[in-house]
Amino acid sequence: MIIIPLQEPFNFEAAITDYGWWMLSPNYWNNEEHLFYRPIQLSTGKNVLLCISKHNHQLMIETETNIPLEHNDTKEIKDQVSWMFRLQDTFEPFYTLCHDYEELLHIPTKRKGRLLRSPTLFEDVVKVILTTNTRWKQTMNMVNNLVNGLGESVKTNHQPEIKTFPTPERVLEAGESYLKEHVRVGYRSTYIIDAATKALDPVFDLESYTSPESDSTKLKEIKGIGPYAFNTLSMILGKYDLLPVDSEYKAHVIKKYFNGEPPTKQKLESVYDKWGSYKFLAYWYDIYS
């Protein structure tokens, strides 16, 4: 059992289900038992199934693997889980802003604000690419095809077989034609191949952009990362000052704030300006509260 102490009040269920990533493979949330299952591949190549739960002020992580885990493996698991649940982030400034808006008072009361992210930035880049110009059901299907087709099996007693999210190496090995024909990602295959290539490029070093000091604007160099995708990735990196302006955003804002009449682009995108560094969270909880 791996234990991570929690430093402040923590809403485990909200940290998982407030963002749609929990519905995408290889994540699995057991709502009845309040257990979050996540298979991961460690840097050593070991495949491990994590079963995460919350007890009192601790995250409890049970591991399933047929390979013994070393001390460094345990540390890597802690680091990945802490990253996924944003355990190092504070949301007090956002909570303070919420107190001025009655419809969002439940956010600080329920300690919301943490939006689930993946263990690696590569996985999140691919998943964001697969949300562009499509419906959510199709995104789920594409991600599921990718994991089932290219993920590696985790040796457990669970049925059906559990697989990890594929590595950049595995994606490049499969190639663009496989992504089109079997994963059925269409034109996005070029973007996914480019993301995998940059993930393995020691100069670009994709995973280094998880550092707050990094220049994340370089993520725009990945094919397919336009304004919507970049702004979404900025949120994933813990920067909430940009908005994911897509058809869903436009429909919500026009209906709620402009009585169904399309405003100018400037007005459309300035609705949440008063939230400053937390515009993304304000929009997210405004539309889904």
N, C-alpha and C positions, 0 to 999 in steps of 0.2 A: 504494500500500500504506500502510495506517495501522497504526502500531505502538503498543501500550500495554505499557510495562514492568510486570512483576509484582514486587511488593515482598516477597513471602514465598512459601514453597512452595504451589503451587496445583494442585489435581487438576481438570483441565479436564473430563474425562468425567463425574466425579462432580457437578461444579457444574451440569452440564446434565441428567443422567439420574437424579439422586437425588430429583427432584420431578417429578410427572407432567406439568407444563406443557410439557415437550419434545415430548409427543405431540399437543399441540393446535396447530391452524393459527394463524398461518402459520409456526410453527417447523418446522424439518426437521433431523434429526440423521443424518448419514451415519456409521454406526458403523464401517464398514470403513476409511474414509479419515480418520476422526476430524475431520470437518468439520461445522460448525454453520452452517446457512443461516437467515437471518432477513431478510425484507423489512421496511422501515420507511418511514414518511413523516416527513420532516423538517418543522420549523416553517415553512420556506419553501415547503412544498408539494411539494418534490422527493421522488420515490419512488426508493428505493435498495435493492438487494439486497446484503446483507452476507454474506460467506463468512468465517467466523471459525475460526482454528486456533491451536494453541499450539506454539511452537518455543522450546526452552530456557526462558528466563525472560521470555518475551514473548507477548502475544496479537497475532496477525497478522490484520488485517482487509482483505480484498480487497473492493472495491466494484464493482457493476455498475449503470450508469445511463446514459441517453442525454443527460443534462444535466450540464454541467461542475459540479464541486463547488468551493465557495469555502472559505476558511479557517474561517469560522464553521460551515459544514456539517461540516467535519472535526471540529471541537471538539464539536459536538452528537452526532456519531456516537460519539466517544470517551466522552462523558458517558453516553449511553444504554447502551453496552456495559458500562461500569463499573458502572452501576446494575443491569443484568440479572444480572451475575455477582458482585455485592456485593464489588467489589474494595477498597472503602474500609473494610470491616468486618474485625474481628479475632475469631477464635474460640478464642483461647488459654484463656480462663476455662472454656469448654465442654470443651475437650480435657483440662484438669486434672481436671474432674469425671469424665470418662470413664475415667480411669486407675483409679478405684475399682470399676469394673464390668467383669469379664472379657469379657462378651458384647459390650461396646462398645469394647474396646481398639483395634479396627480403625479406629475413627473418627479418632483423632489420628494413628495410623500412616499412614493413607491420606489425611489432610488433608481429610476430609469436613466437611460442615456448611453449605456454601453451597447454598441451594435456589434454583433458577432463578426469576426473575421477569420480567415483561414490560417493554418500554421505557417504557410509560406506566401510571399508576395506573388510568386509565379502563379500559384493556384488562383489567387484573387484577380490577377490580371486576366487570366484565361476566362474566369467566370464573368467578369465585367464585360469582356468582349462578347461573350455569349448572351448578354442581356440586350445588346444593341439591335435595334430594328426587328424586334420579334416580340412574341407574347411570352408570358412567364411559363406557361405549360411547355412551350417549345424549348425554352432555356433549360427547364428541368430535364426534358428528354435528351437534349444534346449533352448535358453534363453527365447524365446517367450512362449514355452510350460511351462517353469518353472513359469513365471510370471502369465500366464493365469490360470494355475492349482493351484498354491499355494499362489499367491498374494492376498492381501485384497483389497476390493473395496473402492474407494474414492467416497463419495456421492457428485456428481456434476450433472449438467444438460447436460453433454457431452454424446454423443452416438458414438461408442459403449462404454461399461463399461470400466472405467479406473482402473487399479490395481497397487498396489505397488510391489516392489521387495520383495519376501518372507523373513521373518525373520529366523534366525537360529532355533528358536523354532518351527516354522511352518514346516521347512524342516525335522527336526527330528521327528516331529509328523507324517508326511507323510511316512517316512521311505525309506529304500533303494529300496525295490521292486517297490514302486510308481515311484521313479526316473527312474528306468529302463523301466517300462512298459508304463508310461504315458508321462514322459518328454523325454524318449528315449536317455538317456545320456550314455548307455552302461556301460563299466567298470568304468567310471568316477563317478558313483553313490557312490562308496566306498570313493572316495576322497572328494566329496561334503558333505557326512555325517561326515567325519572326520573334515572338515573345520567348519561345524556347531557345532560340539562337542567342538572344541577348542575355537570357538567364545563365547561359554557359560561357558567355564572353567575359573573361577576367577584367577587361577594361570597363565594360558597361556595368557589370556586377549588379544585377537586378536586385538581389536581396539586400544590398547595402542601403537602398532607399528607405528601408524601415527605420533608419536612424533619423532622429529629429533634425540633426545638423546637415543632412544631405540635401542636395538640390533636386527635389522631386520633379521639377519641371522637365527634367531630362526624360521622364517617362513618356512624354509626348513624342519621343523619337521612335517608340514602338508603333508599328503599323496598326492602324485601327483605333488608336487612342486619341480620339477627338475631344472636344470640350466636355461633353457629357461624361465620357469614360474617364477622362482625367479628373474631373471634379469628384466623381464617385471614388476613384482611387485615393484622392486626397483625403476624403472622409475615412477611408480604410486606414490611412496612415496617421489618423488622429488630427487632421486639419479640417475644421468644420466651417470655414469661411466662404466656401464656394458651393454653388447650387447645381444639382443634376437636372438641368433644364431639358426635359424631353416631353413627349406628348402627354404623359401622365401629369407632369408638373404643370404644363400649360392648361390642361383641362381643369385641374383643381383650382388653380389661381384665378382663372377667368370666371369660373362659376362662383367661387366664394367671395372674391374681392372686387369683381368688375361686372356683376349681374349678368354674366354671359356675353358681355360685349368685349371682343378682343382689344386690349390696350396697345400702346406702343411697346416695342421690345424693351425699352428702358424702364417703363413702368412695370412691365411684366416681371422683370428680373430684380426690381428694387423692393418688392413687397416685404421681404424679410431683412432689409438693411438694418433695421433697429436692433437686430440680434447680433450684429457685429461678427465676432469670431465663431458664433454658434448658429449661423444661418442654416446650415444643412440640418442640424438636429431640430431646429424650430420648424422647418418645413416638414421633416419626416414625421414628427409627432403631431403636427397640425393635420396632415392628411390621413394618418393612421390611428389617431386617438379615437 
